[in-house]
């Protein structure tokens, strides 16, 4: 996947301000969300989210990353359109031409999945509930780094590594005249940090 130094949502009210946060990049996967027109409102009728890695710990080869999520809905605000914050499993509605009643979208469940790009090995999967604005992801460092990277770290080098995370929801649609249920994958983010050996030989992880 290619990278782009884009935030998922060009909306200043949702900017993260933690100066100690890890570098988190929105991956250019065609799922960057904007909310400027009625077309955007329909396009993102399933909602959007932002994700940021805040802090990292590395102990006994176990990587733990504290993350912050915000869940958003594109809506009309007076004469303009904009994102408003919502809850992770909020029910939403949208209108369909030719139908007198709106279609309801019900989020049955949601998970945050973490993996390494190019390998696609699942590193962690965290269940998202209505209170999941801050979640911890955790995985074994040996599942993230390659053998070559592990050798470089062992030789005393500082090695840049990254992990990708994306949100997956299982959704039900009511009001279509038939039962419909599907999984929807939202845009992915890449967390970047370095791993090296300390003077006493312990492994340490640092933000860029």
N, C-alpha and C positions, 0 to 999 in steps of 0.2 A: 504493500500500500504506500502511496505517496503521502507526504506530510505537507501540511500548510499551517502557517502561523496565524490561524483564524480562531477566534472564539466562536462557540457554537451559536451564540445569539448576540447580535450587535445591539445590545440594550444595556445602557450603563447602570440601570438600577440593579442588575444582577451580576455586577462585577465582583470578584472575590478580592479581598484586600489583605490577606495574610502574607506579610513580607517573607516569612519563612517557608512558605508553601513550596512543594516540589513543582518542577516544570511539568505542566499538563497541556498537551497540544491536541486540538481538534483534528482528527484525521480527515483528509479530503476524500470522503466516501460517498459524496452526493447527498448527504443528510445534514447539511448545515441549514438551520432553521432561521427564517426571517418572518416578520409579522408587520407588513406595511400595507397590504391590500386585502380585499375580500378573497382573492385567489389564494393568498397565503393562509388565510383563515381556514379555507376548505382543505388546502394541501396538508396542513398540520392539525387536522381535526382530531387526530389520535394523540395530540399533545407533544410536548418537547421537554428536554431537560438539560441542565448543565451539570458538569462533574468536575471536581477539582481535588487533587491529592494534596493533603495539608501537611502531614508529618509522617516520618518513616522511622522504624526501629528494625534492627537486625540483631537477633540474639540466637545463638546455637543454630545458625543457618536458617532460621525462620524469619522471613520478612513480614512485617506488619505495617500496613499503611492506613492512616486515618484519612477518610475522604468526606467530602461534603457534596450533597446533591441538592438541586432545586428543580422542582417540577412546575411546568409552565403551560399556560393555555393562551392561544392567540384569540383575541376578542376585539370587538369594536369599542373604542373609548371615545365617546362623543362623535366627532367628525373624523377621527383617525383610528388606526389599529395599533395594538400593542400587546405585549405579553403581560399576563398577571400570574402571580404565584397560585398554585393549587396543591392538592395533596397527591401522593404517589398513585393511589388507586381511585382517584375521583372518577365518577360517572359523568360523561359528557354527551352532548347531542349535536346532530347536524341535520340540516334539511335536504331532502331529495326532491328534485323537480318531479311533479306529478303526484306527490304524496301529501296528504293533508296533515299528517303527524310526523314529527321528527324521528330520526333513527337514534336510539340510545346506544352508547358504547360503554360496556361494563368491563372494568378491569378485574379479572378473576384472580390473577396473581402476577407477580413481577419478580425478576431476579436480576442481579448484577453479575455478569460473567467476566472473568479475567483470564487472559491468555497471552501467549507470546506470538507476535505476528510472524508469519512464515512457517511456524511450527503448529499452531492452532491446538496445542495441548492445553486443556483446561487447567488453570492454576487454582482458581477458587470460584465459588458460586455462592452469593449471599442473597438470601430471601429479603425482599423489600416489602415492608408493611406500611401502614399509614403514618408511622412515626419515624420512618427511615430517611431523615434528612442528613444524618451523619452516620456512616457505617465504616467498619473496619474490614479490610481485605487482608488475607494472610495466606502465605504459601511458602514452600521450601525453596530456598535460593537455588538448590541443585536442579529443580524443575524449570528454572528460568534461564540460567546461563548454559551456554554450550560447553563442551569439553575443552575447546580451545580457550574460551573466556575464563573458565575455571583455572586452567593452567597459567594464564597470564596473571590472574589475581594471586595465585600461589607464588609466582615469581616476583611479586611486589609491585605489579603495575596497577594503576587506577583504571578501571574498566567501566565504560558507559554501557548501561543496560536499560531496557525498557519493557514495559508490560502494557497491554491494551485492555480496556474495559468497555463494555457496552451493556445497555439496558435491554431486557427482553420481557415483553408483557404477553400474557394470554388474554385475549379479548373476546367478548361475546357481543353480538349486534342484535338488538331488538327493534322491531318495527319494519323489517324488510319484507315481511310476509312469509318468511321461512327462517329456520334456525341456521345461524352462521357463527362459527367460532374459529379464531385463527391466532397464530403467534405473530407478534410484530417486533422486529429488531430495530432499535433506535441507533443513532449515530455513535461511533466509537471514539474514545479518547485514548491518548498515549501518555503514560507516566514515564518520565525519564529521570534516572539518578545514577550515581556512580557507586562502585563497590571496590574497596581496597583493604589491604591488611594494615593494621595499626602497628606501632613500634613493638607492642608486646605479642603480636601475632594474631590478635583477634580480628575478625572481619567487621568492617564498619561500612554503613551505607550513608551517603550524603546527597543533599540536593545539589544541582548544578550551580 
